[in-house]
Amino acid sequence: MNIPNIITVGRVILVPVVFWLLITGQTQVAFIVFIIAGISDAVDGYLAKTFGWQTELGAYLDPLADKLLIVSIFLALGVDGKLPLWLVVAVVSRDILIVIAVILSWLLDHPVRIKPLIVSKANTVAQIVLAATVLADEGFGLGLGWTRFVLVWLTGALTVASLAAYLHSWLRHMSDESPEAGG
Protein backbone atom coordinates (compact mmCIF):
# COMPACT_ATOMS: atom_id res chain seq x y z
CA MET A 1 0.00 0.00 0.00
CA ASN A 2 1.21 3.48 -0.85
CA ILE A 3 -0.27 6.98 -0.58
CA PRO A 4 -2.18 6.88 -3.92
CA ASN A 5 -3.69 3.49 -3.03
CA ILE A 6 -4.70 4.74 0.43
CA ILE A 7 -6.39 7.75 -1.20
CA THR A 8 -8.19 5.41 -3.60
CA VAL A 9 -9.37 3.20 -0.72
CA GLY A 10 -10.70 6.38 0.89
CA ARG A 11 -12.66 7.04 -2.30
CA VAL A 12 -14.12 3.52 -2.13
CA ILE A 13 -15.18 4.24 1.45
CA LEU A 14 -16.96 7.39 0.20
CA VAL A 15 -19.24 5.30 -2.06
CA PRO A 16 -21.68 4.16 0.66
CA VAL A 17 -21.44 7.62 2.25
CA VAL A 18 -22.56 9.35 -0.95
CA PHE A 19 -25.27 6.74 -1.50
CA TRP A 20 -26.58 7.22 2.05
CA LEU A 21 -26.50 11.01 1.67
CA LEU A 22 -28.54 10.75 -1.52
CA ILE A 23 -31.16 8.36 -0.21
CA THR A 24 -31.59 10.54 2.88
CA GLY A 25 -32.09 13.66 0.77
CA GLN A 26 -28.81 15.39 1.64
CA THR A 27 -27.98 16.29 -1.95
CA GLN A 28 -25.86 19.35 -1.19
CA VAL A 29 -23.54 17.35 1.04
CA ALA A 30 -23.52 14.50 -1.51
CA PHE A 31 -22.44 16.99 -4.18
CA ILE A 32 -19.59 18.26 -1.97
CA VAL A 33 -18.44 14.70 -1.19
CA PHE A 34 -18.61 13.90 -4.92
CA ILE A 35 -16.34 16.88 -5.64
CA ILE A 36 -13.95 15.74 -2.90
CA ALA A 37 -13.89 12.26 -4.46
CA GLY A 38 -13.08 13.82 -7.83
CA ILE A 39 -10.24 15.85 -6.36
CA SER A 40 -8.89 12.76 -4.57
CA ASP A 41 -8.93 10.90 -7.90
CA ALA A 42 -6.82 13.64 -9.49
CA VAL A 43 -4.45 13.74 -6.50
CA ASP A 44 -3.84 9.99 -6.36
CA GLY A 45 -3.25 9.89 -10.12
CA TYR A 46 -0.83 12.82 -9.94
CA LEU A 47 1.10 11.29 -7.03
CA ALA A 48 1.28 7.85 -8.66
CA LYS A 49 2.61 9.25 -11.95
CA THR A 50 4.90 11.94 -10.51
CA PHE A 51 6.62 9.76 -7.93
CA GLY A 52 6.44 6.43 -9.75
CA TRP A 53 4.03 5.01 -7.16
CA GLN A 54 1.94 3.15 -9.71
CA THR A 55 1.00 -0.35 -8.59
CA GLU A 56 -0.96 -3.23 -10.04
CA LEU A 57 -3.43 -2.83 -7.16
CA GLY A 58 -3.90 0.83 -8.04
CA ALA A 59 -4.39 -0.01 -11.72
CA TYR A 60 -7.43 -2.10 -10.75
CA LEU A 61 -8.62 -0.24 -7.66
CA ASP A 62 -8.68 3.29 -9.12
CA PRO A 63 -11.11 2.63 -11.99
CA LEU A 64 -13.14 0.34 -9.72
CA ALA A 65 -13.52 3.14 -7.15
CA ASP A 66 -14.60 5.56 -9.88
CA LYS A 67 -17.09 3.10 -11.33
CA LEU A 68 -18.56 2.22 -7.93
CA LEU A 69 -19.08 5.89 -7.14
CA ILE A 70 -20.76 6.70 -10.46
CA VAL A 71 -22.96 3.59 -10.42
CA SER A 72 -24.08 4.22 -6.82
CA ILE A 73 -24.94 7.83 -7.68
CA PHE A 74 -26.85 6.78 -10.80
CA LEU A 75 -28.74 4.12 -8.83
CA ALA A 76 -29.70 6.53 -6.04
CA LEU A 77 -30.73 9.27 -8.47
CA GLY A 78 -32.67 6.77 -10.61
CA VAL A 79 -34.58 5.31 -7.67
CA ASP A 80 -35.41 8.86 -6.54
CA GLY A 81 -36.65 9.77 -10.04
CA LYS A 82 -33.89 12.33 -10.65
CA LEU A 83 -32.52 10.32 -13.58
CA PRO A 84 -34.59 8.25 -16.01
CA LEU A 85 -34.59 4.56 -15.11
CA TRP A 86 -33.81 3.57 -18.70
CA LEU A 87 -30.51 5.44 -18.42
CA VAL A 88 -29.66 3.88 -15.07
CA VAL A 89 -30.39 0.41 -16.48
CA ALA A 90 -28.25 1.17 -19.57
CA VAL A 91 -25.29 2.44 -17.52
CA VAL A 92 -25.36 -0.42 -15.01
CA SER A 93 -26.05 -3.08 -17.67
CA ARG A 94 -23.12 -1.87 -19.79
CA ASP A 95 -20.73 -2.28 -16.88
CA ILE A 96 -22.13 -5.69 -15.94
CA LEU A 97 -21.89 -6.93 -19.54
CA ILE A 98 -18.28 -5.78 -19.83
CA VAL A 99 -17.36 -7.58 -16.59
CA ILE A 100 -19.14 -10.74 -17.78
CA ALA A 101 -17.25 -10.60 -21.10
CA VAL A 102 -13.91 -10.26 -19.31
CA ILE A 103 -14.69 -13.15 -16.95
CA LEU A 104 -15.92 -15.30 -19.82
CA SER A 105 -12.72 -14.66 -21.76
CA TRP A 106 -10.69 -15.75 -18.72
CA LEU A 107 -12.81 -18.88 -18.27
CA LEU A 108 -12.32 -19.77 -21.93
CA ASP A 109 -8.55 -19.33 -21.48
CA HIS A 110 -8.52 -16.43 -23.91
CA PRO A 111 -8.01 -13.45 -21.56
CA VAL A 112 -8.68 -10.02 -22.94
CA ARG A 113 -6.52 -7.00 -22.21
CA ILE A 114 -8.63 -4.06 -21.11
CA LYS A 115 -7.83 -0.96 -23.12
CA PRO A 116 -10.04 2.10 -22.64
CA LEU A 117 -11.52 3.18 -25.96
CA ILE A 118 -12.02 6.83 -26.91
CA VAL A 119 -15.81 6.41 -26.90
CA SER A 120 -15.55 4.84 -23.44
CA LYS A 121 -13.53 7.79 -22.14
CA ALA A 122 -16.15 10.17 -23.59
CA ASN A 123 -18.86 8.07 -21.93
CA THR A 124 -17.11 8.31 -18.56
CA VAL A 125 -16.80 12.08 -18.89
CA ALA A 126 -20.49 12.35 -19.82
CA GLN A 127 -21.49 10.22 -16.82
CA ILE A 128 -19.40 12.34 -14.44
CA VAL A 129 -20.69 15.62 -15.88
CA LEU A 130 -24.28 14.37 -15.73
CA ALA A 131 -23.91 13.17 -12.13
CA ALA A 132 -22.31 16.47 -11.06
CA THR A 133 -24.96 18.49 -12.90
CA VAL A 134 -27.88 16.60 -11.36
CA LEU A 135 -26.34 16.70 -7.87
CA ALA A 136 -25.65 20.45 -8.14
CA ASP A 137 -29.07 21.17 -9.63
CA GLU A 138 -30.93 19.12 -7.02
CA GLY A 139 -28.81 20.37 -4.14
CA PHE A 140 -28.74 24.06 -5.00
CA GLY A 141 -31.83 24.54 -7.21
CA LEU A 142 -29.93 25.86 -10.24
CA GLY A 143 -32.73 25.31 -12.77
CA LEU A 144 -30.66 23.19 -15.15
CA GLY A 145 -33.56 21.23 -16.66
CA TRP A 146 -32.58 21.70 -20.30
CA THR A 147 -28.91 20.97 -19.60
CA ARG A 148 -29.89 17.82 -17.73
CA PHE A 149 -32.13 16.73 -20.63
CA VAL A 150 -29.29 17.11 -23.14
CA LEU A 151 -26.78 15.38 -20.85
CA VAL A 152 -29.15 12.45 -20.24
CA TRP A 153 -29.49 11.78 -23.97
CA LEU A 154 -25.79 12.35 -24.66
CA THR A 155 -24.86 9.96 -21.86
CA GLY A 156 -27.39 7.40 -23.10
CA ALA A 157 -26.02 7.57 -26.65
CA LEU A 158 -22.41 7.30 -25.46
CA THR A 159 -23.28 4.40 -23.16
CA VAL A 160 -24.79 2.44 -26.06
CA ALA A 161 -21.94 3.39 -28.42
CA SER A 162 -19.34 2.39 -25.81
CA LEU A 163 -21.00 -0.98 -25.20
CA ALA A 164 -21.18 -1.61 -28.95
CA ALA A 165 -17.50 -0.73 -29.38
CA TYR A 166 -16.41 -2.98 -26.51
CA LEU A 167 -18.64 -5.80 -27.75
CA HIS A 168 -17.17 -5.49 -31.24
CA SER A 169 -13.62 -5.51 -29.87
CA TRP A 170 -14.38 -8.46 -27.59
CA LEU A 171 -15.97 -10.50 -30.36
CA ARG A 172 -12.96 -9.88 -32.62
CA HIS A 173 -10.64 -10.91 -29.78
CA MET A 174 -12.62 -14.05 -28.96
CA SER A 175 -12.70 -15.16 -32.60
CA ASP A 176 -8.89 -14.85 -32.85
CA GLU A 177 -6.88 -17.98 -32.02
CA SER A 178 -4.00 -16.13 -30.31
CA PRO A 179 -4.35 -15.29 -26.58
CA GLU A 180 -2.42 -12.06 -27.15
CA ALA A 181 -5.01 -10.58 -29.50
CA GLY A 182 -6.12 -7.04 -28.73
CA GLY A 183 -8.86 -6.25 -26.27
C-alpha positions in Angstrom: 0.0 0.0 0.0 1.2 3.5 -0.8 -0.3 7.0 -0.6 -2.2 6.9 -3.9 -3.7 3.5 -3.0 -4.7 4.7 0.4 -6.4 7.8 -1.2 -8.2 5.4 -3.6 -9.4 3.2 -0.7 -10.7 6.4 0.9 -12.7 7.0 -2.3 -14.1 3.5 -2.1 -15.2 4.2 1.5 -17.0 7.4 0.2 -19.2 5.3 -2.1 -21.7 4.2 0.7 -21.4 7.6 2.3 -22.6 9.4 -0.9 -25.3 6.7 -1.5 -26.6 7.2 2.0 -26.5 11.0 1.7 -28.5 10.8 -1.5 -31.2 8.4 -0.2 -31.6 10.5 2.9 -32.1 13.7 0.8 -28.8 15.4 1.6 -28.0 16.3 -1.9 -25.9 19.4 -1.2 -23.5 17.4 1.0 -23.5 14.5 -1.5 -22.4 17.0 -4.2 -19.6 18.3 -2.0 -18.4 14.7 -1.2 -18.6 13.9 -4.9 -16.3 16.9 -5.6 -13.9 15.7 -2.9 -13.9 12.3 -4.5 -13.1 13.8 -7.8 -10.2 15.8 -6.4 -8.9 12.8 -4.6 -8.9 10.9 -7.9 -6.8 13.6 -9.5 -4.5 13.7 -6.5 -3.8 10.0 -6.4 -3.3 9.9 -10.1 -0.8 12.8 -9.9 1.1 11.3 -7.0 1.3 7.9 -8.7 2.6 9.2 -11.9 4.9 11.9 -10.5 6.6 9.8 -7.9 6.4 6.4 -9.7 4.0 5.0 -7.2 1.9 3.1 -9.7 1.0 -0.4 -8.6 -1.0 -3.2 -10.0 -3.4 -2.8 -7.2 -3.9 0.8 -8.0 -4.4 0.0 -11.7 -7.4 -2.1 -10.7 -8.6 -0.2 -7.7 -8.7 3.3 -9.1 -11.1 2.6 -12.0 -13.1 0.3 -9.7 -13.5 3.1 -7.2 -14.6 5.6 -9.9 -17.1 3.1 -11.3 -18.6 2.2 -7.9 -19.1 5.9 -7.1 -20.8 6.7 -10.5 -23.0 3.6 -10.4 -24.1 4.2 -6.8 -24.9 7.8 -7.7 -26.9 6.8 -10.8 -28.7 4.1 -8.8 -29.7 6.5 -6.0 -30.7 9.3 -8.5 -32.7 6.8 -10.6 -34.6 5.3 -7.7 -35.4 8.9 -6.5 -36.7 9.8 -10.0 -33.9 12.3 -10.7 -32.5 10.3 -13.6 -34.6 8.2 -16.0 -34.6 4.6 -15.1 -33.8 3.6 -18.7 -30.5 5.4 -18.4 -29.7 3.9 -15.1 -30.4 0.4 -16.5 -28.3 1.2 -19.6 -25.3 2.4 -17.5 -25.4 -0.4 -15.0 -26.0 -3.1 -17.7 -23.1 -1.9 -19.8 -20.7 -2.3 -16.9 -22.1 -5.7 -15.9 -21.9 -6.9 -19.5 -18.3 -5.8 -19.8 -17.4 -7.6 -16.6 -19.1 -10.7 -17.8 -17.2 -10.6 -21.1 -13.9 -10.3 -19.3 -14.7 -13.1 -17.0 -15.9 -15.3 -19.8 -12.7 -14.7 -21.8 -10.7 -15.8 -18.7 -12.8 -18.9 -18.3 -12.3 -19.8 -21.9 -8.5 -19.3 -21.5 -8.5 -16.4 -23.9 -8.0 -13.5 -21.6 -8.7 -10.0 -22.9 -6.5 -7.0 -22.2 -8.6 -4.1 -21.1 -7.8 -1.0 -23.1 -10.0 2.1 -22.6 -11.5 3.2 -26.0 -12.0 6.8 -26.9 -15.8 6.4 -26.9 -15.6 4.8 -23.4 -13.5 7.8 -22.1 -16.1 10.2 -23.6 -18.9 8.1 -21.9 -17.1 8.3 -18.6 -16.8 12.1 -18.9 -20.5 12.4 -19.8 -21.5 10.2 -16.8 -19.4 12.3 -14.4 -20.7 15.6 -15.9 -24.3 14.4 -15.7 -23.9 13.2 -12.1 -22.3 16.5 -11.1 -25.0 18.5 -12.9 -27.9 16.6 -11.4 -26.3 16.7 -7.9 -25.6 20.4 -8.1 -29.1 21.2 -9.6 -30.9 19.1 -7.0 -28.8 20.4 -4.1 -28.7 24.1 -5.0 -31.8 24.5 -7.2 -29.9 25.9 -10.2 -32.7 25.3 -12.8 -30.7 23.2 -15.1 -33.6 21.2 -16.7 -32.6 21.7 -20.3 -28.9 21.0 -19.6 -29.9 17.8 -17.7 -32.1 16.7 -20.6 -29.3 17.1 -23.1 -26.8 15.4 -20.9 -29.2 12.5 -20.2 -29.5 11.8 -24.0 -25.8 12.3 -24.7 -24.9 10.0 -21.9 -27.4 7.4 -23.1 -26.0 7.6 -26.6 -22.4 7.3 -25.5 -23.3 4.4 -23.2 -24.8 2.4 -26.1 -21.9 3.4 -28.4 -19.3 2.4 -25.8 -21.0 -1.0 -25.2 -21.2 -1.6 -29.0 -17.5 -0.7 -29.4 -16.4 -3.0 -26.5 -18.6 -5.8 -27.7 -17.2 -5.5 -31.2 -13.6 -5.5 -29.9 -14.4 -8.5 -27.6 -16.0 -10.5 -30.4 -13.0 -9.9 -32.6 -10.6 -10.9 -29.8 -12.6 -14.1 -29.0 -12.7 -15.2 -32.6 -8.9 -14.9 -32.8 -6.9 -18.0 -32.0 -4.0 -16.1 -30.3 -4.4 -15.3 -26.6 -2.4 -12.1 -27.2 -5.0 -10.6 -29.5 -6.1 -7.0 -28.7 -8.9 -6.3 -26.3 
